Amino acid sequence: MLFSLSKTNLNAKQSWVIDVLGLIVLLGLFYAIWIGSHALVTPDEGRYSEVAREMVVSGDYITPRLNGVAFLDKPVLYYWLQASAIKMFGLAEWSLRFWPALIGILGCLVTYITGRVLFDRRTGILSAIILATSPLYYGGSHYTNLDLEVASLISNSLLCFIAAMHAGSSRVKKYLLIAAYIFAGLAALTKGLIGIVFPMMIIGSWIVLLNRWDTILKMRLLMGMVIFFVITVPWYVLVQKANPEFLHFFFVTQQVSRFLTTQDFNSKAAVWFYVPVVLAGLFPWSVFLIQSLVQKIKLVWGDRKHHPVELYLLLWFFIVLVFFSIPRSKTVGYILPIFPVSALLIGSYLNQVWHDAKKIRALSTAFLIFSGLIGAGLFMAPAFNLIEIPPVFLPYLRAMGLIILFSGMTGFFVSRQKSMAPLFACSTVTIVLVLLTFVASTPFINDKSVKPIALTLKPNLQPNDEVVTFYKYYQDLPIYLERRITIVADWHAADIPHKDNWLREMWYGMVFQDTKDWLIEEAAFWQRWNSEKRVFVITDDDNYNKLSRKTHVYKIQQENNMVLLSNKA
């Protein structure tokens, strides 16, 4: 390894350089493997990548657009990053996942730095490895949407703040505070109010519970406000000027209503939804999460004023968990801000019991039981038919199950050593192999992409041809065809505002520009279909059958439930 978990004779500066460079190289290689091996996953990867592509094509970097329609649900930073990747590397799956992976690695580095400042070198390294190999965090770093990015930026802000409060040098403290405010501003420019809400809630609660009001004076709030507003305000002013209805739509409809409503959004789930998500998304490190939380709670409960770091981490963990558990609308990726703090909690706990033989045996037993249940569940899942599993995915699923089963037994036997190192290494190797196996399987299970049809259609398109989706919209179609798509739908349906889907996304944006040329009703579609123009239609089986009963169609290709047809031979 490029760095060691044990004590060395290196001076502090050398060890910092070795650790950071070592993490960059190892995580860079780990995160780069097969990052572009599969098509864009719909809907998110197609949607957000297309917004960035249209920015590059149009040259308008103020108003995000999806298929030519103003898409003002989210702020602009993520689209700028994606657009920069397209301009630097071209339009490819790996380039579109470049920034998520890079921001994921940055989050691991900031976690290392904070862990080392707050605790020690080994805690920093452990925490960075735990975070980097947590399945949900790793998956978010390979997925083109905003969840990982905003989670990492918020977490980096919180990490830099608490590190600044415990920095030994006033100069280092100043730089860490500047970084904290920059990250908060970038988070707000990625997903809105949440970028500043979490830092305010967590830091504010921490100050109140410790009665440390002098901390406010140490935070350089005036400097922070200037940094935050310089980062965020210019775009909000420019986009409001270009789209006068933006501020009400963005802050009232998308920010406040999204959190409070129980009716207008999909993904409704029970209040306990995120508990199993965190346990599964942190595996195998979730085996050690409960012990870590219990230990920190005991310390804080006994005397919180003498354990301010532990209090801060616990507030972070539980405020995020409760905050996202309140609304009915829940998405798996929302809970990602909890992962960096979980990594720190687990890393510091493992460091404290690193040579405690009794604790190591107890942890290895828990690891064996947990791994046995998970591994057996994955290996035996096809036999129970609880969910539909593609046959091509079965070998990968069984391989992951066997890896986890073998690792559980191995971890139990190596725990006889008087060090946590063998069990930690076993856990790390296990999850790395499982994650790489899963990524290798992704091309075989990502069957909802329209890419195969787009690759057939694109070389045959002429400038005057029209591509239409009929009562459907495939989020990755515009980006693979590199052109705007005509969409047929009932754009005056009364229930559009009450369904959280692509139709409402487009409908919301229709007020910002004239879309009658490409967002059309069925009557307009038949006029174009019966004209001299060559029209290509992509739709599903049901709509294909309806069309074929009304008129003669030329079926060109079918992929799963997607059909490509035309009005010309």
C-alpha positions as CSV (number, residue, x, y, z in Angstrom):
1,M,0.0,0.0,0.0
2,L,1.0,3.6,-0.5
3,F,0.2,4.4,3.1
4,S,0.1,2.4,6.3
5,L,-2.4,2.2,9.1
6,S,0.3,1.7,11.6
7,K,2.7,4.3,13.1
8,T,5.7,5.2,11.0
9,N,8.8,7.4,11.3
10,L,7.6,9.8,8.7
11,N,7.2,13.4,9.8
12,A,3.7,14.9,9.8
13,K,4.1,16.8,6.5
14,Q,5.4,13.7,4.7
15,S,2.6,11.5,6.0
16,W,0.0,14.0,4.9
17,V,1.4,14.1,1.3
18,I,1.7,10.3,1.1
19,D,-1.8,9.7,2.4
20,V,-3.5,12.2,0.1
21,L,-1.6,11.1,-3.0
22,G,-2.2,7.4,-2.0
23,L,-5.9,8.0,-1.7
24,I,-6.1,9.9,-4.9
25,V,-4.3,7.1,-6.9
26,L,-6.1,4.2,-5.3
27,L,-9.6,5.8,-5.3
28,G,-9.0,7.1,-8.8
29,L,-8.3,3.6,-10.1
30,F,-11.1,2.0,-8.2
31,Y,-13.7,4.6,-9.3
32,A,-12.5,4.6,-12.9
33,I,-13.0,0.8,-13.5
34,W,-15.9,0.2,-16.0
35,I,-17.3,3.7,-15.4
36,G,-18.3,4.0,-19.0
37,S,-19.1,0.4,-19.6
38,H,-22.9,0.7,-19.8
39,A,-25.6,2.9,-21.3
40,L,-27.1,5.8,-19.4
41,V,-29.5,4.7,-16.7
42,T,-33.0,6.3,-17.1
43,P,-34.5,8.5,-16.1
44,D,-31.9,10.6,-14.2
45,E,-28.7,10.0,-16.2
46,G,-30.5,10.7,-19.5
47,R,-32.4,13.8,-18.2
48,Y,-29.5,15.6,-16.5
49,S,-27.0,14.8,-19.2
50,E,-29.3,16.1,-21.9
51,V,-29.7,19.4,-20.1
52,A,-25.9,19.8,-20.1
53,R,-25.7,18.8,-23.8
54,E,-28.2,21.4,-24.7
55,M,-26.2,24.1,-22.9
56,V,-23.2,23.2,-24.9
57,V,-25.1,23.2,-28.2
58,S,-27.1,26.4,-27.5
59,G,-24.5,28.4,-25.7
60,D,-27.1,29.4,-23.1
61,Y,-25.6,28.6,-19.7
62,I,-28.2,30.5,-17.7
63,T,-31.5,28.7,-18.5
64,P,-31.3,24.9,-18.2
65,R,-33.4,23.2,-20.9
66,L,-34.6,19.6,-21.3
67,N,-35.6,18.7,-24.9
68,G,-35.8,22.5,-25.6
69,V,-38.1,23.2,-22.6
70,A,-37.0,25.3,-19.7
71,F,-36.0,22.9,-16.9
72,L,-35.9,25.1,-13.7
73,D,-36.4,22.4,-11.1
74,K,-32.8,22.7,-9.9
75,P,-30.0,25.3,-9.9
76,V,-27.3,25.3,-12.5
77,L,-24.0,24.2,-11.1
78,Y,-24.3,20.5,-11.9
79,Y,-25.2,21.3,-15.5
80,W,-22.2,23.5,-15.8
81,L,-19.9,20.7,-14.6
82,Q,-21.5,18.2,-17.0
83,A,-21.2,20.7,-19.8
84,S,-17.5,21.2,-19.0
85,A,-17.0,17.4,-19.2
86,I,-18.7,17.3,-22.6
87,K,-16.5,20.1,-23.9
88,M,-13.3,18.6,-22.5
89,F,-13.9,14.9,-23.3
90,G,-16.7,14.7,-25.7
91,L,-20.1,13.1,-25.4
92,A,-19.6,9.6,-23.9
93,E,-21.0,7.7,-20.9
94,W,-17.6,7.8,-19.0
95,S,-17.3,11.6,-19.5
96,L,-20.8,12.2,-18.2
97,R,-19.9,10.2,-15.1
98,F,-16.6,12.0,-14.7
99,W,-17.7,14.7,-12.3
100,P,-19.8,12.5,-10.0
101,A,-16.8,10.2,-9.6
102,L,-14.4,13.2,-9.0
103,I,-16.7,14.8,-6.5
104,G,-17.1,11.4,-4.7
105,I,-13.3,11.1,-4.4
106,L,-13.1,14.7,-3.2
107,G,-15.6,13.8,-0.4
108,C,-13.4,10.9,0.7
109,L,-10.3,13.2,0.8
110,V,-12.1,15.8,2.9
111,T,-13.3,13.0,5.2
112,Y,-9.7,11.8,5.6
113,I,-8.5,15.3,6.4
114,T,-11.3,15.9,8.9
115,G,-10.8,12.5,10.6
116,R,-7.1,13.2,10.9
117,V,-7.6,16.7,12.4
118,L,-10.3,15.6,14.8
119,F,-8.8,12.2,15.8
120,D,-5.6,10.9,14.3
121,R,-4.1,9.6,11.1
122,R,-5.4,6.1,11.2
123,T,-9.0,7.3,11.8
124,G,-8.7,9.6,8.8
125,I,-7.6,6.7,6.5
126,L,-10.2,4.3,7.9
127,S,-13.0,6.8,7.5
128,A,-12.0,7.6,3.9
129,I,-11.8,3.9,2.9
130,I,-15.2,3.2,4.6
131,L,-16.8,6.1,2.8
132,A,-15.3,5.2,-0.6
133,T,-16.4,1.6,-0.4
134,S,-19.9,2.1,0.9
135,P,-22.2,0.8,-1.8
136,L,-24.6,3.7,-1.9
137,Y,-21.9,6.3,-1.9
138,Y,-19.9,4.4,-4.5
139,G,-23.1,4.0,-6.6
140,G,-23.9,7.7,-6.4
141,S,-20.4,8.5,-7.5
142,H,-21.0,6.5,-10.7
143,Y,-24.5,7.9,-11.4
144,T,-25.2,11.1,-13.3
145,N,-27.7,12.9,-11.0
146,L,-27.5,15.6,-8.3
147,D,-27.8,13.5,-5.1
148,L,-24.2,12.5,-4.6
149,E,-22.9,15.9,-5.6
150,V,-25.1,17.9,-3.2
151,A,-24.5,15.4,-0.4
152,S,-20.8,15.6,-0.9
153,L,-20.8,19.4,-1.0
154,I,-23.0,19.8,2.1
155,S,-20.9,17.2,3.9
156,N,-17.6,18.9,2.9
157,S,-19.0,22.2,4.3
158,L,-19.8,20.5,7.6
159,L,-16.5,18.7,7.8
160,C,-14.5,21.8,7.1
161,F,-16.3,23.7,9.8
162,I,-15.8,21.2,12.6
163,A,-12.2,20.8,11.4
164,A,-11.7,24.5,11.6
165,M,-13.0,24.7,15.1
166,H,-10.3,22.2,16.1
167,A,-7.5,23.4,14.0
168,G,-4.3,24.3,15.8
169,S,-3.3,27.1,13.6
170,S,-5.3,30.3,13.1
171,R,-4.2,30.3,9.4
172,V,-5.4,26.8,8.9
173,K,-8.7,27.6,10.7
174,K,-9.3,30.6,8.3
175,Y,-8.7,28.5,5.2
176,L,-11.0,25.7,6.5
177,L,-13.7,28.2,7.2
178,I,-13.3,29.7,3.7
179,A,-13.6,26.2,2.3
180,A,-16.7,25.5,4.4
181,Y,-18.5,28.6,3.0
182,I,-17.4,27.8,-0.5
183,F,-18.8,24.3,-0.3
184,A,-22.1,25.6,1.2
185,G,-22.4,28.1,-1.7
186,L,-21.7,25.4,-4.3
187,A,-24.3,23.1,-2.6
188,A,-26.9,25.8,-2.8
189,L,-26.0,26.4,-6.4
190,T,-26.5,22.6,-7.0
191,K,-29.8,22.0,-5.3
192,G,-31.1,25.1,-3.6
193,L,-31.9,25.9,0.0
194,I,-30.8,22.5,1.3
195,G,-27.2,23.5,0.7
196,I,-27.4,26.0,3.6
197,V,-30.3,24.5,5.6
198,F,-28.3,21.5,6.9
199,P,-25.2,23.5,7.9
200,M,-27.4,26.0,9.7
201,M,-29.5,23.3,11.5
202,I,-26.5,21.2,12.6
203,I,-24.1,23.9,13.5
204,G,-26.8,26.0,15.2
205,S,-28.0,23.0,17.3
206,W,-24.4,22.2,18.3
207,I,-23.8,25.8,19.5
208,V,-27.0,25.8,21.5
209,L,-26.5,22.5,23.2
210,L,-22.9,23.4,24.1
211,N,-23.8,26.9,25.1
212,R,-20.8,28.1,23.0
213,W,-22.1,31.4,21.7
214,D,-18.6,32.7,21.2
215,T,-18.3,30.2,18.3
216,I,-20.5,32.6,16.3
217,L,-17.7,35.2,16.6
218,K,-15.1,32.7,15.5
219,M,-17.0,31.7,12.4
220,R,-16.2,34.9,10.4
221,L,-19.9,35.1,9.4
222,L,-19.5,38.3,7.4
223,M,-16.8,36.8,5.3
224,G,-18.9,33.6,4.9
225,M,-22.0,35.6,3.8
226,V,-19.9,37.4,1.2
227,I,-18.5,34.2,-0.1
228,F,-21.9,32.5,-0.2
229,F,-23.7,35.3,-1.9
230,V,-20.9,35.9,-4.5
231,I,-21.3,32.2,-5.5
232,T,-25.1,31.9,-5.5
233,V,-26.7,35.3,-6.2
234,P,-25.5,36.1,-9.8
235,W,-27.1,33.1,-11.4
236,Y,-30.4,33.5,-9.5
237,V,-30.5,37.1,-10.7
238,L,-29.7,36.3,-14.3
239,V,-32.1,33.3,-14.5
240,Q,-34.9,35.4,-13.0
241,K,-34.3,38.1,-15.5
242,A,-34.5,35.6,-18.3
243,N,-37.5,33.7,-16.8
244,P,-39.7,36.1,-14.7
245,E,-41.7,33.2,-13.1
246,F,-38.6,31.4,-11.9
247,L,-38.3,32.5,-8.3
248,H,-41.8,31.5,-7.3
249,F,-41.7,28.3,-9.2
250,F,-38.3,27.3,-7.8
251,F,-38.6,28.3,-4.2
252,V,-42.3,27.7,-3.5
253,T,-43.2,24.8,-5.8
254,Q,-39.9,22.9,-5.9
255,Q,-38.2,23.7,-2.6
256,V,-41.0,24.2,0.0
257,S,-43.8,22.2,-1.5
258,R,-41.5,19.2,-2.3
259,F,-40.7,18.9,1.4
260,L,-44.1,19.5,2.9
261,T,-46.6,17.9,0.4
262,T,-48.0,14.4,0.7
263,Q,-49.9,14.4,-2.6
264,D,-48.0,15.7,-5.6
265,F,-44.9,13.6,-5.7
266,N,-44.0,10.0,-6.3
267,S,-41.8,7.7,-4.2
268,K,-44.0,7.8,-1.2
269,A,-42.6,5.7,1.6
270,A,-42.9,5.0,5.4
271,V,-41.1,7.0,8.0
272,W,-38.6,4.2,8.6
273,F,-37.7,3.9,4.9
274,Y,-34.2,5.2,5.3
275,V,-33.1,2.8,8.1
276,P,-32.8,-0.3,5.8
277,V,-31.4,2.0,3.1
278,V,-28.6,3.1,5.4
279,L,-27.8,-0.4,6.6
280,A,-27.7,-1.8,3.1
281,G,-26.0,1.2,1.6
282,L,-23.2,1.0,4.2
283,F,-22.6,-2.7,4.0
284,P,-20.3,-4.2,5.3
285,W,-19.5,-1.2,7.5
286,S,-23.0,-1.1,8.8
287,V,-22.1,-4.1,10.9
288,F,-20.1,-1.7,13.1
289,L,-22.5,1.3,12.9
290,I,-24.7,0.5,15.9
291,Q,-21.7,-0.1,18.2
292,S,-20.2,3.2,17.0
293,L,-23.4,5.1,17.6
294,V,-23.9,3.6,21.1
295,Q,-20.3,4.4,22.1
296,K,-20.7,8.1,21.0
297,I,-24.1,8.4,22.6
298,K,-22.7,7.2,25.9
299,L,-19.9,9.7,25.8
300,V,-22.2,12.6,24.9
301,W,-24.9,11.6,27.4
302,G,-22.3,11.5,30.2
303,D,-20.8,14.9,29.5
304,R,-21.5,16.5,26.2
305,K,-19.3,19.6,26.9
306,H,-16.2,17.5,27.1
307,H,-17.1,15.6,23.9
308,P,-18.0,18.4,21.4
309,V,-16.8,16.4,18.3
310,E,-18.9,13.4,19.2
311,L,-21.9,15.6,19.8
312,Y,-21.5,17.3,16.4
313,L,-21.3,14.0,14.6
314,L,-24.3,12.6,16.3
315,L,-26.4,15.8,15.6
316,W,-25.3,15.5,12.0
317,F,-26.3,11.9,11.8
318,F,-29.7,12.2,13.4
319,I,-30.8,15.5,12.0
320,V,-30.2,14.3,8.5
321,L,-32.0,11.0,9.2
322,V,-35.1,12.7,10.8
323,F,-35.2,15.5,8.2
324,F,-35.5,13.2,5.3
325,S,-37.8,10.8,7.1
326,I,-40.5,13.4,7.7
327,P,-41.8,14.0,4.1
328,R,-43.8,11.3,2.4
329,S,-41.7,11.7,-0.8
330,K,-38.5,9.7,-0.4
331,T,-35.7,8.8,-2.8
332,V,-32.8,6.6,-1.9
333,G,-30.2,9.1,-2.9
334,Y,-31.5,11.8,-0.6
335,I,-30.0,10.2,2.5
336,L,-26.4,10.3,1.1
337,P,-25.4,13.3,3.4
338,I,-25.5,10.8,6.3
339,F,-22.7,8.6,4.8
340,P,-19.6,10.8,5.4
341,V,-20.5,11.2,9.1
342,S,-21.3,7.5,9.4
343,A,-17.8,6.8,8.0
344,L,-16.2,9.1,10.6
345,L,-18.3,7.5,13.4
346,I,-17.3,4.0,12.4
347,G,-13.7,4.9,11.6
348,S,-13.1,6.5,15.0
349,Y,-14.7,3.6,16.8
350,L,-12.7,1.0,14.9
351,N,-9.5,3.0,15.7
352,Q,-10.3,3.0,19.4
353,V,-10.9,-0.8,19.5
354,W,-8.0,-1.6,17.1
355,H,-6.2,-3.8,19.6
356,D,-9.1,-4.8,21.9
357,A,-9.2,-8.6,21.4
358,K,-12.6,-8.9,23.1
359,K,-14.2,-6.3,20.9
360,I,-12.6,-7.7,17.8
361,R,-14.0,-11.1,18.5
362,A,-17.5,-9.6,19.1
363,L,-17.3,-7.6,15.9
364,S,-16.1,-10.5,13.8
365,T,-19.0,-12.6,15.1
366,A,-21.4,-9.8,14.1
367,F,-19.6,-9.6,10.7
368,L,-20.0,-13.4,10.2
369,I,-23.7,-13.4,11.0
370,F,-24.5,-10.3,8.9
371,S,-22.4,-11.6,6.0
372,G,-23.9,-15.0,6.2
373,L,-27.5,-13.6,6.0
374,I,-26.7,-11.2,3.2
375,G,-24.6,-13.7,1.2
376,A,-27.1,-16.5,1.5
377,G,-29.9,-14.1,0.6
378,L,-28.2,-13.0,-2.6
379,F,-27.2,-16.6,-3.5
380,M,-30.7,-18.0,-2.8
381,A,-32.8,-15.1,-4.0
382,P,-33.6,-16.6,-7.4
383,A,-35.1,-19.7,-5.8
384,F,-37.8,-17.6,-3.9
385,N,-39.0,-15.6,-6.9
386,L,-39.6,-12.6,-4.8
387,I,-38.5,-10.2,-7.6
388,E,-38.0,-10.7,-11.3
389,I,-34.2,-11.2,-11.9
390,P,-32.9,-11.2,-15.5
391,P,-31.3,-14.6,-16.3
392,V,-28.1,-12.9,-17.4
393,F,-27.7,-11.3,-14.0
394,L,-27.9,-14.6,-12.1
395,P,-24.2,-15.5,-12.3
396,Y,-23.2,-12.1,-11.0
397,L,-25.7,-12.3,-8.2
398,R,-24.5,-15.7,-7.1
399,A,-20.9,-14.5,-7.4
400,M,-21.6,-11.6,-5.1
401,G,-23.3,-13.9,-2.6
402,L,-20.4,-16.4,-2.6
403,I,-17.9,-13.5,-2.1
404,I,-19.8,-12.2,0.9
405,L,-20.2,-15.7,2.4
406,F,-16.6,-16.6,2.0
407,S,-15.6,-13.2,3.4
408,G,-17.8,-13.7,6.5
409,M,-16.0,-16.9,7.4
410,T,-12.6,-15.5,6.6
411,G,-13.2,-12.4,8.8
412,F,-14.3,-14.6,11.7
413,F,-11.1,-16.7,11.6
414,V,-8.7,-13.9,11.1
415,S,-10.2,-12.1,14.1
416,R,-8.1,-14.3,16.4
417,Q,-5.3,-11.8,15.7
418,K,-4.8,-9.1,18.3
419,S,-5.5,-6.4,15.8
420,M,-8.5,-5.1,13.8
421,A,-6.3,-4.9,10.7
422,P,-7.1,-8.4,9.2
423,L,-10.9,-7.9,9.7
424,F,-10.8,-4.5,8.2
425,A,-8.8,-5.7,5.3
426,C,-11.2,-8.6,4.8
427,S,-14.2,-6.3,4.8
428,T,-12.5,-3.9,2.4
429,V,-11.5,-6.6,-0.1
430,T,-15.0,-8.1,0.1
431,I,-16.9,-4.9,-0.7
432,V,-14.5,-3.9,-3.5
433,L,-15.0,-7.3,-5.2
434,V,-18.8,-7.1,-4.7
435,L,-18.9,-3.5,-6.1
436,L,-16.8,-4.3,-9.1
437,T,-18.8,-7.5,-9.8
438,F,-22.0,-5.4,-9.7
439,V,-20.6,-2.7,-12.1
440,A,-19.5,-5.5,-14.5
441,S,-23.1,-6.8,-14.6
442,T,-24.7,-3.4,-15.2
443,P,-24.6,-3.6,-19.0
444,F,-26.7,-6.8,-18.8
445,I,-29.4,-5.5,-16.4
446,N,-29.7,-1.9,-17.7
447,D,-32.5,-2.9,-20.2
448,K,-34.5,0.3,-20.1
449,S,-32.2,2.4,-22.2
450,V,-33.2,3.4,-25.7
451,K,-29.6,3.4,-26.8
452,P,-29.8,0.3,-29.1
453,I,-32.7,2.0,-31.1
454,A,-31.0,5.3,-31.1
455,L,-27.8,3.8,-32.6
456,T,-29.9,2.2,-35.3
457,L,-31.8,5.4,-36.1
458,K,-29.1,8.0,-35.9
459,P,-27.0,7.1,-39.0
460,N,-30.1,7.1,-41.1
461,L,-31.6,10.4,-40.0
462,Q,-31.8,13.2,-42.6
463,P,-32.1,16.9,-41.6
464,N,-35.8,17.1,-42.5
465,D,-36.8,13.8,-40.7
466,E,-38.8,14.1,-37.5
467,V,-38.3,11.9,-34.5
468,V,-41.5,11.5,-32.4
469,T,-42.3,9.7,-29.2
470,F,-45.9,8.8,-29.0
471,Y,-47.4,9.2,-25.5
472,K,-44.0,8.3,-24.1
473,Y,-40.8,10.1,-23.5
474,Y,-37.4,8.3,-23.3
475,Q,-35.1,10.5,-21.2
476,D,-31.9,9.3,-22.9
477,L,-33.2,9.6,-26.5
478,P,-32.3,13.2,-27.2
479,I,-28.8,12.8,-25.9
480,Y,-28.1,9.7,-27.9
481,L,-29.6,11.2,-31.1
482,E,-28.1,14.6,-30.2
483,R,-31.3,16.4,-31.3
484,R,-34.6,17.6,-29.9
485,I,-37.5,15.2,-30.0
486,T,-41.2,15.8,-30.8
487,I,-43.4,14.5,-28.0
488,V,-47.1,13.6,-28.5
489,A,-49.2,13.8,-25.3
490,D,-52.4,15.3,-24.0
491,W,-50.9,18.6,-22.8
492,H,-54.2,19.9,-21.5
493,A,-55.0,16.9,-19.3
494,A,-56.4,18.1,-15.9
495,D,-54.3,15.6,-13.9
496,I,-50.9,16.6,-15.1
497,P,-50.1,18.7,-12.0
498,H,-50.8,15.7,-9.7
499,K,-48.4,13.2,-11.3
500,D,-44.7,13.3,-10.7
501,N,-43.4,12.2,-14.1
502,W,-41.8,13.4,-17.4
503,L,-45.1,14.9,-18.5
504,R,-45.3,17.3,-15.6
505,E,-41.6,18.2,-16.0
506,M,-42.3,19.4,-19.6
507,W,-45.6,21.0,-18.6
508,Y,-44.0,23.1,-15.9
509,G,-41.5,24.4,-18.4
510,M,-44.0,25.2,-21.2
511,V,-44.9,28.6,-19.7
512,F,-41.4,29.9,-20.3
513,Q,-41.4,29.5,-24.1
514,D,-43.5,28.6,-27.1
515,T,-43.4,24.8,-27.5
516,K,-46.2,24.2,-30.0
517,D,-43.7,23.0,-32.6
518,W,-42.5,20.0,-30.7
519,L,-44.8,19.4,-27.8
520,I,-47.9,18.4,-29.8
521,E,-51.3,16.9,-29.4
522,E,-52.4,13.8,-31.3
523,A,-54.3,15.7,-34.0
524,A,-51.1,17.5,-35.0
525,F,-49.2,14.2,-35.0
526,W,-51.6,12.7,-37.6
527,Q,-51.1,15.7,-39.9
528,R,-47.3,15.2,-39.8
529,W,-47.7,11.4,-40.1
530,N,-49.8,11.7,-43.3
531,S,-47.5,14.4,-44.9
532,E,-44.6,13.9,-47.2
533,K,-42.2,14.2,-44.4
534,R,-40.5,11.0,-43.1
535,V,-41.5,10.5,-39.5
536,F,-39.9,8.1,-37.1
537,V,-41.9,7.1,-34.0
538,I,-40.6,5.4,-30.9
539,T,-43.2,4.1,-28.4
540,D,-44.1,1.1,-26.4
541,D,-46.0,-2.1,-27.4
542,D,-49.4,-0.9,-26.4
543,N,-49.2,2.3,-28.4
544,Y,-47.6,0.5,-31.3
545,N,-50.7,-1.8,-31.5
546,K,-53.0,1.2,-31.4
547,L,-51.1,2.9,-34.2
548,S,-51.0,-0.2,-36.4
549,R,-54.8,-0.5,-36.1
550,K,-55.3,3.1,-37.3
551,T,-52.8,3.2,-40.2
552,H,-50.2,1.3,-42.0
553,V,-46.8,1.5,-40.2
554,Y,-43.3,0.2,-41.0
555,K,-41.8,-1.5,-38.0
556,I,-38.1,-1.2,-38.0
557,Q,-36.8,-2.5,-34.7
558,Q,-37.9,-3.6,-31.3
559,E,-35.9,-3.6,-28.0
560,N,-37.7,-5.0,-25.0
561,N,-40.9,-2.9,-24.8
562,M,-39.7,-0.2,-27.1
563,V,-40.6,-0.1,-30.8
564,L,-39.2,2.0,-33.6
565,L,-41.5,2.5,-36.6
566,S,-41.9,4.9,-39.5
567,N,-44.5,6.2,-41.9
568,K,-42.3,5.5,-44.9
569,A,-40.8,2.3,-46.2
